[in-house]
């Protein structure tokens, strides 16, 4: 059976970081981190009531431009040490950093062949580290129609083709349903088609990127399909609450329970 997590990057934004993490955990969820305060890591790691669901697996550079690869790999190695402290085996990755508005803040090779080859070689290196540290990385597709113009892997098939070439069970698809709906639609068929690649799922509704049940996506049916498929990974609420944070988490739990 799947487990539920909540992103500390989107909910309870009015309270301090460490308190936010504790409140998510107290509500019965795993905690997903977009970032962290270094001073809080040891305290969080020592609290048996807090279970970290996922953290970012890199902290700079670019996996899609030759000039950004070494910095990208430095960030991968740095964040592995944080993951070890937090006893977190799931790490999320994108092709590089985005700015505060969600726009591209990392270089992409101009020629498509170069971009794909660099991404392949970089992910092979990430897979070797994943094997060494006994962790799993989840590469995310991000929509380019609304939020992340210029992102090199906007479609699920982009990530899947790359994963096929890398051929490692340590590199999986992070299926973000919000992004799939905006970029591709046909969410349920996408889940069915690429189920074997999925290692983590993010949810938010469209439009608005609020919690499930506030928009057009039929999350009750998606939850039913995931139970039918016996999905055993993590489903993470990565949504900005429409009104109340506690209400958003309750609605998320009700739909996927």
URNOR-V638356 format. One record per residue. N is the residue number from 0. RES is the residue in three letters. PHI is phi in whole degrees, 0 to 359 (999 if undefined). D_LAST is the distance of its C-alpha to the last C-alpha in Angstrom with 1 decimal. Layout:
[[N:RES:PHI:D_LAST] [N:RES:PHI:D_LAST]]
//
This chain:
[[0:UNK:999:10.2] [1:UNK:290:9.6] [2:UNK:244:9.5] [3:UNK:251:9.0] [4:UNK:231:12.4] [5:UNK:228:14.2] [6:UNK:279:17.8] [7:UNK:285:20.6] [8:UNK:271:22.6] [9:UNK:233:21.0] [10:UNK:253:19.6] [11:UNK:54:21.7] [12:UNK:288:24.9] [13:UNK:273:27.2] [14:UNK:245:27.0] [15:UNK:300:28.5] [16:UNK:306:26.9] [17:UNK:296:26.7] [18:UNK:295:25.3] [19:UNK:300:22.7] [20:UNK:298:21.5] [21:UNK:294:21.6] [22:UNK:290:19.6] [23:UNK:296:16.7] [24:UNK:296:16.8] [25:UNK:296:17.2] [26:UNK:281:14.0] [27:UNK:98:12.3] [28:UNK:250:12.1] [29:UNK:293:14.5] [30:UNK:247:17.3] [31:UNK:261:18.7] [32:UNK:248:22.3] [33:UNK:273:24.5] [34:UNK:202:27.5] [35:UNK:203:28.5] [36:UNK:264:31.4] [37:UNK:306:33.5] [38:UNK:292:34.4] [39:UNK:264:30.8] [40:UNK:299:30.0] [41:UNK:296:31.6] [42:UNK:294:30.2] [43:UNK:297:26.6] [44:UNK:297:27.3] [45:UNK:275:28.7] [46:UNK:269:25.7] [47:UNK:291:23.7] [48:UNK:275:20.8] [49:UNK:254:20.3] [50:UNK:241:18.9] [51:UNK:274:19.8] [52:UNK:278:17.6] [53:UNK:197:20.3] [54:UNK:226:23.7] [55:UNK:298:26.2] [56:UNK:263:28.4] [57:UNK:209:31.6] [58:UNK:211:33.5] [59:UNK:154:36.2] [60:UNK:77:38.4] [61:UNK:209:37.6] [62:UNK:266:36.7] [63:UNK:234:38.3] [64:UNK:214:41.7] [65:UNK:306:44.3] [66:UNK:285:45.2] [67:UNK:256:41.7] [68:UNK:292:40.7] [69:UNK:295:42.2] [70:UNK:294:40.7] [71:UNK:300:37.3] [72:UNK:292:37.8] [73:UNK:300:38.9] [74:UNK:294:35.7] [75:UNK:300:33.7] [76:UNK:294:35.7] [77:UNK:299:35.5] [78:UNK:286:31.7] [79:UNK:298:31.5] [80:UNK:290:33.1] [81:UNK:293:30.5] [82:UNK:302:27.7] [83:UNK:295:29.6] [84:UNK:299:29.9] [85:UNK:273:26.2] [86:UNK:55:25.4] [87:UNK:252:23.4] [88:UNK:259:23.7] [89:UNK:250:21.9] [90:UNK:235:24.2] [91:UNK:262:23.9] [92:UNK:224:27.2] [93:UNK:238:28.8] [94:UNK:283:32.4] [95:UNK:162:33.5] [96:UNK:285:33.4] [97:UNK:244:32.7] [98:UNK:277:34.3] [99:UNK:296:32.8] [100:UNK:263:32.7] [101:UNK:89:31.0] [102:UNK:272:34.2] [103:UNK:301:35.6] [104:UNK:233:37.3] [105:UNK:218:38.2] [106:UNK:284:40.8] [107:UNK:235:40.3] [108:UNK:303:43.1] [109:UNK:292:45.1] [110:UNK:272:45.5] [111:UNK:303:42.4] [112:UNK:297:43.7] [113:UNK:299:44.1] [114:UNK:303:40.6] [115:UNK:292:39.0] [116:UNK:295:41.3] [117:UNK:296:40.7] [118:UNK:299:37.0] [119:UNK:299:37.3] [120:UNK:296:39.6] [121:UNK:295:37.5] [122:UNK:295:34.3] [123:UNK:297:36.3] [124:UNK:292:37.4] [125:UNK:297:33.9] [126:UNK:297:32.9] [127:UNK:296:35.7] [128:UNK:293:34.6] [129:UNK:300:31.0] [130:UNK:294:32.5] [131:UNK:295:34.7] [132:UNK:263:32.0] [133:UNK:57:29.3] [134:UNK:232:26.8] [135:UNK:231:25.1] [136:UNK:258:25.7] [137:UNK:236:23.6] [138:UNK:271:25.9] [139:UNK:258:24.5] [140:UNK:270:25.8] [141:UNK:233:26.5] [142:UNK:290:27.6] [143:UNK:253:31.3] [144:UNK:277:31.3] [145:UNK:236:30.0] [146:UNK:253:29.3] [147:UNK:226:31.1] [148:UNK:305:34.3] [149:UNK:90:36.0] [150:UNK:297:33.1] [151:UNK:286:34.4] [152:UNK:236:31.2] [153:UNK:277:29.5] [154:UNK:250:28.4] [155:UNK:303:26.0] [156:UNK:297:29.1] [157:UNK:300:31.0] [158:UNK:293:28.8] [159:UNK:297:28.5] [160:UNK:300:32.3] [161:UNK:293:32.7] [162:UNK:297:30.4] [163:UNK:301:32.3] [164:UNK:289:35.5] [165:UNK:293:34.4] [166:UNK:68:33.0] [167:UNK:244:31.2] [168:UNK:291:27.8] [169:UNK:272:27.7] [170:UNK:241:27.4] [171:UNK:239:24.3] [172:UNK:270:23.0] [173:UNK:266:20.8] [174:UNK:272:19.3] [175:UNK:264:18.9] [176:UNK:294:17.7] [177:UNK:302:19.5] [178:UNK:292:22.7] [179:UNK:300:22.3] [180:UNK:299:22.1] [181:UNK:290:25.1] [182:UNK:278:27.2] [183:UNK:235:26.6] [184:UNK:71:24.2] [185:UNK:54:23.0] [186:UNK:299:19.7] [187:UNK:297:18.3] [188:UNK:294:21.7] [189:UNK:298:21.9] [190:UNK:299:18.7] [191:UNK:297:20.2] [192:UNK:295:23.7] [193:UNK:241:22.9] [194:UNK:305:19.9] [195:UNK:295:22.3] [196:UNK:268:23.1] [197:UNK:283:19.8] [198:UNK:245:19.1] [199:UNK:203:16.9] [200:UNK:227:15.1] [201:UNK:248:15.6] [202:UNK:228:14.3] [203:UNK:195:16.2] [204:UNK:265:17.4] [205:UNK:235:21.0] [206:UNK:276:23.3] [207:UNK:99:23.3] [208:UNK:57:20.7] [209:UNK:265:18.6] [210:UNK:295:14.8] [211:UNK:307:12.9] [212:UNK:98:13.9] [213:UNK:254:17.4] [214:UNK:219:19.2] [215:UNK:267:19.9] [216:UNK:279:17.1] [217:UNK:276:15.0] [218:UNK:288:11.6] [219:UNK:297:9.9] [220:UNK:288:12.4] [221:UNK:298:12.0] [222:UNK:299:8.4] [223:UNK:296:9.9] [224:UNK:296:12.8] [225:UNK:295:11.4] [226:UNK:292:9.9] [227:UNK:299:13.4] [228:UNK:281:15.1] [229:UNK:60:13.5] [230:UNK:298:13.1] [231:UNK:242:13.3] [232:UNK:269:14.1] [233:UNK:250:12.8] [234:UNK:246:11.1] [235:UNK:248:13.0] [236:UNK:282:13.2] [237:UNK:239:17.0] [238:UNK:228:17.7] [239:UNK:267:20.2] [240:UNK:307:18.9] [241:UNK:290:20.6] [242:UNK:231:21.5] [243:UNK:238:19.9] [244:UNK:296:18.1] [245:UNK:297:16.1] [246:UNK:297:15.1] [247:UNK:297:14.1] [248:UNK:292:11.8] [249:UNK:296:10.2] [250:UNK:297:9.9] [251:UNK:301:8.5] [252:UNK:296:5.7] [253:UNK:299:5.3] [254:UNK:292:5.8] [255:UNK:259:3.8] [256:UNK:277:0.0]]
//
